[in-house]
Amino acid sequence: MDYSGKKTIEDIDVKGKKVLVRCDFNVPLSDGEIVDDKRIRESIPTIKYLSDNGAGVILCSHLGRPKDEESKKKCTLAPVAVRLSRLMGKEVKFTTDIIGDEAHAMAADLKPGEIMLIENVRFYKEETKNDPAFAKALASLADIFVNDAFGTAHRAHASTAGVADYLPAVCGYLIKKEITVMGGALANPKRPFVAILGGAKVSDKIGVITNLIDKVDTLIVGGAMAYTFNAARGWRIGDSKFEPDKVELAKEILAKAQAKGLKFLLPVDNVAADKFDVNANIKVFEHGIDDGWMGLDIGPKTQKIFADAVADAGTVIWNGPMGVSEMPPFAHGTIAVAKAIAESNSVSIIGGGDSAAAVEQLGFADKMTHISTGGGASLEFLEGLELPGIACLDDK
Ligand code: AMP
């Protein structure tokens, strides 16, 4: 999908206008306290631009999955307003209302530069159903819609897409960066273009593989996914996690890659364990894995092969860990790949989720060109699927 022609906040006049901004304030909470405010901090450049340029800024977001009255109490955005206000050094008004009189009165009173936040849009079940009446009611708070929530851009909800039917709609800086860097890499990559895919299941990433196989020069597969491919090429995989019903598909993908002359790298050695446990006995297997052992990470030779392939890459896209990276004995492959990408001079794009977390924990975040702010959304983008929260925005 090419979204490079979408209008951004810099393409419209926001002075004196009321602007509804869909943010991703879906932060982790523990006992009502914000555990990690990264998503709030990342939303500030767009909010600041709008406020500095004389807009009355009306923020909205979802938080968690509120179902009943009890769970709603745990999903209030009230702590987000407090944290955002502290981070910006500026008042952020908060209303427990969403589309009612109180929210409308607060929005109407908002002066240029002022900021307010309405309550969790998912308190209305109409939000996820993209109900037109609810979308229209939300839109009636403002003159312009800005979507800056890339993390929910793959969902057609009222606050991510529906409101765009009623208001001029543009993207904020976060979505703009995702479109520019990820879209740019897919449309016109600096070569060699290397994709590294890992994680649990081939079935989760089959769409990405199918889309990328026509674009990349090298495809690297690690994680449990790799065992389905190694089984497909007739290697013994012992008791490793794999998907028997995807072996035929893996064979077809390997054949297609070979026909295209694509470099398709799979693990040649593996760190295996006698049980799925951090304290398991560990053995490194070259080539096949014996029965009674499960591969939980790529081995040292594979680490080097993968790192060498990344070293001279022009563009690298990485999504998914190389092993069970949440257990330290099986995190070495993921660490080696993160390090190789950080040390390369490539345009480096890290999909959200586990690979983004690994890069951040290891302190490599500032060495990467781009760490996507959306796991599911970035996967769908890499699959070449339409993202309704971006497709709905106005073209330049
Ligand atoms: P995903 O959400 O598809 O990116 O998959 C991430 C999950 O894959 C993590 O929880 C990893 O523990 C798991 N994973 C990666 N490699 C393996 C493996 N060799 N065996 C079992 N699970 C794995």
Boltz pocket constraint, residues with backbone or C-beta under 6 A from the ligand:
constraints:
  - pocket:
      binder: B
      contacts: [[A, 198], [A, 199], [A, 200], [A, 201], [A, 204], [A, 222], [A, 223], [A, 224], [A, 225], [A, 241], [A, 295], [A, 296], [A, 297], [A, 319], [A, 320], [A, 321], [A, 322], [A, 323], [A, 324], [A, 325], [A, 326], [A, 353], [A, 354]]
      max_distance: 6.0
